Amino acid sequence: MSENLEGKVILVSGAAGEMGRRCVKLLAAEKAKLGLVDLTEDVKMVAEDVLKEGGDAVSRSADICNEQEIRAFVNDVFEKFGRIDGVLNIAAIYRGLVNRDFGEIPAKEWGKVLDVNITGTWILTKEAAPFMKKQKAGSIVNISSATVFFGAPGMLHYVASKAAVLGMTKAMAQELGPYGIRVNCIAPGLLPTESSLERISDEYVGKIKATAALRKLASPDDIIETAKFFLSDASNSITGQTLIVDGGRVFL
Ligand SMILES: NC(=O)c1ccc[n+]([C@@H]2O[C@H](COP(=O)([O-])OP(=O)(O)OC[C@H]3O[C@@H](n4cnc5c(N)ncnc54)[C@H](O)[C@@H]3O)[C@@H](O)[C@H]2O)c1
């Protein structure tokens, strides 16, 4: 069983975010063919960078919750590459969330976080699944969060949305398994990304590191290497699973 992603066609949502960009770089270096989507126009530059390096990518700036746009995006990718082998659901609202008691979360923000983080994951996956069903193969990787396992305070909507992603992973794995399609989930701990470091103190980072068995934070590259494993044939018999990647802070 190979970890080789050469020639695999992989859709990446949130491709213009910090983890998304790094992920695109790694997947392109592995010679995967990429379909990239993000709300921001920057996704076009991310795709251009892939092309400059001799890789292959199609991109679209779209809201992951817009069914028509996402259907058009998936169709574009299929038209260009003729198959769809993987989906990596990274897009989420995390950056910019303010820590608040759950009673203080504005209803509009509550709805938006659940919409993007849950419905967006559903929409991209459901648009890609029919192509994978015809191929009788495919791998879907969802990004949850280790906050689900210890109930991080101050972001109830985010924690609720990422808990839903865990449940969706299992239910999707049940429904898609008979078609040879695998669905797995990664639950990252706190990562030293801009989106995290702009909202938490050095003191809190120190506390997190001190309580992790490996005395460190996981890095975005650790998450991407795990995603690579799930997207590749090396994880051929693994489905419905969630892997916590956090330096050993949460043990199941
Ligand atoms: N950074 C962390 O510490 C951490 C920890 C655990 C889990 N995660 C998860 O990892 C993933 C990436 O995190 P990140 O730190 O790179 O965040 P990020 O904010 O840099 O990336 C998220 C991307 O999603 C895109 N996006 C948001 N709403 C969208 C929409 N409606 N349609 C399309 N795209 C949309 C954003 O434009 C952005 O590019 C997220 O799922 C996040 O919840 C992050």
The ligand as a MOL file (V3000), in Angstrom:
LIG
                    3D

  0  0  0     0  0            999 V3000
M  V30 BEGIN CTAB
M  V30 COUNTS 44 48 0 0 0
M  V30 BEGIN ATOM
M  V30 1 N -5.3590 26.8150 13.8940 0
M  V30 2 C -5.6850 25.9850 14.8920 0
M  V30 3 O -5.1600 26.0360 16.0280 0
M  V30 4 C -6.6990 24.9170 14.6550 0
M  V30 5 C -6.9230 23.9470 15.6350 0
M  V30 6 C -7.8800 22.9570 15.4160 0
M  V30 7 C -8.5670 22.9250 14.2160 0
M  V30 8 N -8.3330 23.8890 13.2720 0 CHG=1
M  V30 9 C -9.0680 23.8120 12.0230 0
M  V30 10 O -8.1300 23.7560 10.9620 0
M  V30 11 C -8.6790 24.3470 9.7920 0
M  V30 12 C -7.7600 25.4280 9.2310 0
M  V30 13 O -7.4940 26.3620 10.2190 0
M  V30 14 P -6.5870 27.6480 9.9220 0
M  V30 15 O -5.9380 28.0060 11.1970 0
M  V30 16 O -5.7600 27.4400 8.7090 0 CHG=-1
M  V30 17 O -7.7460 28.7300 9.6650 0
M  V30 18 P -7.8900 29.8450 8.5320 0
M  V30 19 O -8.9390 30.7890 9.0350 0
M  V30 20 O -6.5410 30.4010 8.1730 0
M  V30 21 O -8.4490 29.0260 7.2830 0
M  V30 22 C -9.7870 28.8110 7.0550 0
M  V30 23 C -10.0660 29.0700 5.5860 0
M  V30 24 O -11.4420 28.7930 5.3400 0
M  V30 25 C -11.9280 29.7830 4.4770 0
M  V30 26 N -13.3650 29.9580 4.6170 0
M  V30 27 C -14.0380 30.4810 5.6810 0
M  V30 28 N -15.3470 30.5510 5.4050 0
M  V30 29 C -15.5050 30.0570 4.1550 0
M  V30 30 C -16.6390 29.8720 3.3150 0
M  V30 31 N -17.8650 30.2450 3.6990 0
M  V30 32 N -16.4560 29.3490 2.0850 0
M  V30 33 C -15.2080 28.9960 1.6740 0
M  V30 34 N -14.1100 29.1510 2.4200 0
M  V30 35 C -14.2600 29.6780 3.6390 0
M  V30 36 C -11.2080 31.0530 4.8970 0
M  V30 37 O -11.2390 32.0470 3.8630 0
M  V30 38 C -9.8200 30.5400 5.1890 0
M  V30 39 O -8.9960 30.6110 4.0430 0
M  V30 40 C -10.0710 24.8530 10.2040 0
M  V30 41 O -11.0140 23.8520 9.9020 0
M  V30 42 C -9.9450 25.0050 11.7060 0
M  V30 43 O -11.1950 24.9520 12.3310 0
M  V30 44 C -7.4230 24.8770 13.4590 0
M  V30 END ATOM
M  V30 BEGIN BOND
M  V30 1 1 1 2
M  V30 2 2 2 3
M  V30 3 1 2 4
M  V30 4 1 4 5
M  V30 5 2 4 44
M  V30 6 2 5 6
M  V30 7 1 6 7
M  V30 8 2 7 8
M  V30 9 1 8 9
M  V30 10 1 8 44
M  V30 11 1 9 10
M  V30 12 1 9 42
M  V30 13 1 10 11
M  V30 14 1 11 12
M  V30 15 1 11 40
M  V30 16 1 12 13
M  V30 17 1 13 14
M  V30 18 2 14 15
M  V30 19 1 14 16
M  V30 20 1 14 17
M  V30 21 1 17 18
M  V30 22 2 18 19
M  V30 23 1 18 20
M  V30 24 1 18 21
M  V30 25 1 21 22
M  V30 26 1 22 23
M  V30 27 1 23 24
M  V30 28 1 23 38
M  V30 29 1 24 25
M  V30 30 1 25 26
M  V30 31 1 25 36
M  V30 32 1 26 27
M  V30 33 1 26 35
M  V30 34 2 27 28
M  V30 35 1 28 29
M  V30 36 1 29 30
M  V30 37 2 29 35
M  V30 38 1 30 31
M  V30 39 2 30 32
M  V30 40 1 32 33
M  V30 41 2 33 34
M  V30 42 1 34 35
M  V30 43 1 36 37
M  V30 44 1 36 38
M  V30 45 1 38 39
M  V30 46 1 40 41
M  V30 47 1 40 42
M  V30 48 1 42 43
M  V30 END BOND
M  V30 END CTAB
M  END
